[in-house]
């Protein structure tokens, strides 16, 4: 019975290996398809960017200035989010009494409101 049991186990292992091999090939195909899709999306984004830049130039819009302002606003938004998270964590620490010392809030933030911004 020992030899028959071993053969049965080997057959199960071989069947499992075939399943894994098939799944690996399917996964490989999916990765190739995904890579091709990403390349198509990148090309489309590049085409769209070129078109938008041409339209902006035609309308007299300085593309570099617009991109720089967008980057600054994104960075400020990230800074505000980070500051808010740090203040929330600090408040939670103060409430539990785990703080090393008193903390004071100045009440100032880097956030801008729509009325603070000027479209110039």
C-alpha positions as a Python dict, from the first residue, in 0.01 Angstrom:
ca = {
    (1, 'X'): (0, 0, 0),
    (2, 'X'): (297, 232, 59),
    (3, 'X'): (391, 242, -308),
    (4, 'X'): (31, 306, -420),
    (5, 'X'): (-5, 589, -167),
    (6, 'X'): (315, 750, -292),
    (7, 'X'): (197, 729, -654),
    (8, 'X'): (-134, 887, -558),
    (9, 'X'): (44, 1171, -376),
    (10, 'X'): (274, 1227, -673),
    (11, 'X'): (-26, 1248, -905),
    (12, 'X'): (-187, 1507, -677),
    (13, 'X'): (136, 1709, -666),
    (14, 'X'): (169, 1689, -1046),
    (15, 'X'): (-192, 1803, -1089),
    (16, 'X'): (-134, 2092, -848),
    (17, 'X'): (184, 2188, -1036),
    (18, 'X'): (-7, 2192, -1366),
    (19, 'X'): (-274, 2416, -1212),
    (20, 'X'): (-10, 2654, -1078),
    (21, 'X'): (166, 2657, -1417),
    (22, 'X'): (-161, 2736, -1594),
    (23, 'X'): (-243, 3015, -1348),
    (24, 'X'): (108, 3155, -1388),
    (25, 'X'): (69, 3165, -1765),
    (26, 'X'): (-270, 3336, -1729),
    (27, 'X'): (-116, 3590, -1494),
    (28, 'X'): (172, 3648, -1737),
    (29, 'X'): (-80, 3714, -2017),
    (30, 'X'): (-269, 3958, -1795),
    (31, 'X'): (54, 4145, -1716),
    (32, 'X'): (138, 4172, -2087),
    (33, 'X'): (-213, 4303, -2163),
    (34, 'X'): (-193, 4549, -1875),
    (35, 'X'): (147, 4673, -1992),
    (36, 'X'): (6, 4730, -2343),
    (37, 'X'): (-295, 4914, -2201),
    (38, 'X'): (-71, 5139, -1990),
    (39, 'X'): (139, 5220, -2298),
    (40, 'X'): (-178, 5314, -2491),
    (41, 'X'): (-299, 5534, -2205),
    (42, 'X'): (44, 5702, -2183),
    (43, 'X'): (41, 5774, -2557),
    (44, 'X'): (-312, 5914, -2533),
    (45, 'X'): (-213, 6133, -2237),
    (46, 'X'): (89, 6263, -2428),
    (47, 'X'): (-128, 6339, -2732),
    (48, 'X'): (-385, 6516, -2515),
    (49, 'X'): (-115, 6719, -2341),
    (50, 'X'): (31, 6829, -2675),
    (51, 'X'): (-314, 6929, -2795),
    (52, 'X'): (-391, 7122, -2476),
    (53, 'X'): (-55, 7300, -2490),
    (54, 'X'): (-118, 7400, -2852),
    (55, 'X'): (-463, 7532, -2765),
    (56, 'X'): (-324, 7719, -2465),
    (57, 'X'): (-53, 7883, -2677),
    (58, 'X'): (-317, 7977, -2934),
    (59, 'X'): (-517, 8146, -2657),
    (60, 'X'): (-208, 8323, -2518),
    (61, 'X'): (-190, 8115, -2200),
    (62, 'X'): (156, 8052, -2054),
    (63, 'X'): (154, 7676, -2001),
    (64, 'X'): (463, 7671, -1779),
    (65, 'X'): (312, 7930, -1543),
    (66, 'X'): (-13, 7736, -1517),
    (67, 'X'): (175, 7413, -1443),
    (68, 'X'): (393, 7586, -1183),
    (69, 'X'): (89, 7734, -1008),
    (70, 'X'): (-84, 7395, -1009),
    (71, 'X'): (224, 7234, -854),
    (72, 'X'): (239, 7500, -584),
    (73, 'X'): (-130, 7457, -501),
    (74, 'X'): (-88, 7080, -485),
    (75, 'X'): (213, 7113, -254),
    (76, 'X'): (24, 7355, -29),
    (77, 'X'): (-272, 7120, -22),
    (78, 'X'): (-42, 6833, 79),
    (79, 'X'): (122, 7049, 347),
    (80, 'X'): (-218, 7146, 486),
    (81, 'X'): (-327, 6782, 495),
    (82, 'X'): (-4, 6682, 670),
    (83, 'X'): (-40, 6969, 920),
    (84, 'X'): (-401, 6877, 993),
    (85, 'X'): (-305, 6513, 1049),
    (86, 'X'): (-22, 6616, 1283),
    (87, 'X'): (-253, 6849, 1478),
    (88, 'X'): (-514, 6574, 1507),
    (89, 'X'): (-250, 6332, 1635),
    (90, 'X'): (-120, 6593, 1879),
    (91, 'X'): (-471, 6661, 2008),
    (92, 'X'): (-533, 6289, 2055),
    (93, 'X'): (-205, 6257, 2245),
    (94, 'X'): (-291, 6555, 2466),
    (95, 'X'): (-631, 6406, 2545),
    (96, 'X'): (-477, 6080, 2661),
    (97, 'X'): (-213, 6252, 2871),
    (98, 'X'): (74, 6085, 2685),
    (99, 'X'): (227, 6414, 2575),
    (100, 'X'): (576, 6505, 2695),
    (101, 'X'): (469, 6861, 2758),
    (102, 'X'): (206, 7121, 2689),
    (103, 'X'): (141, 7211, 2330),
    (104, 'X'): (-5, 7536, 2211),
    (105, 'X'): (-193, 7590, 1891),
    (106, 'X'): (-139, 7922, 1718),
    (107, 'X'): (-446, 7870, 1510),
    (108, 'X'): (-264, 7946, 1187),
    (109, 'X'): (-275, 7716, 889),
    (110, 'X'): (-138, 7717, 540),
    (111, 'X'): (-484, 7674, 391),
    (112, 'X'): (-624, 7932, 157),
    (113, 'X'): (-987, 8001, 102),
    (114, 'X'): (-1140, 8079, -236),
    (115, 'X'): (-1166, 8446, -134),
    (116, 'X'): (-789, 8454, -62),
    (117, 'X'): (-701, 8346, -414),
    (118, 'X'): (-680, 8584, -705),
    (119, 'X'): (-709, 8474, -1063),
    (120, 'X'): (-459, 8695, -1233),
}
